[in-house]
């Protein structure tokens, strides 16, 4: 991948863990931004998309809310077609 997806998470979030595990299974490198461990990420997320929600994947112009594995697959497919 040309850019690295950013995954916003919090501690004790099963959906966040599901997304991270899925990306790892696909050997997708990503940057995790844990709002529980680094509170300023809360503001970064609010400024980026206008709300705070986890998990969120931001990849270029693509924003995926929640643990939508099919949307992650589309994101990967679009990148591989580039």
BELSUL-V303443 format. One record per helix or strand of 3 or more residues. SS is the DSSP state (@ for helix, = for strand). FROM is the first residue (numbers start at 0). TO is the last residue. If there is no record, write none. Layout:
ss:SS from:FROM to:TO
ss:SS from:FROM to:TO
This chain:
ss:= from:4 to:8
ss:@ from:13 to:24
ss:= from:29 to:33
ss:@ from:39 to:48
ss:= from:55 to:58
ss:= from:61 to:64
ss:@ from:68 to:80
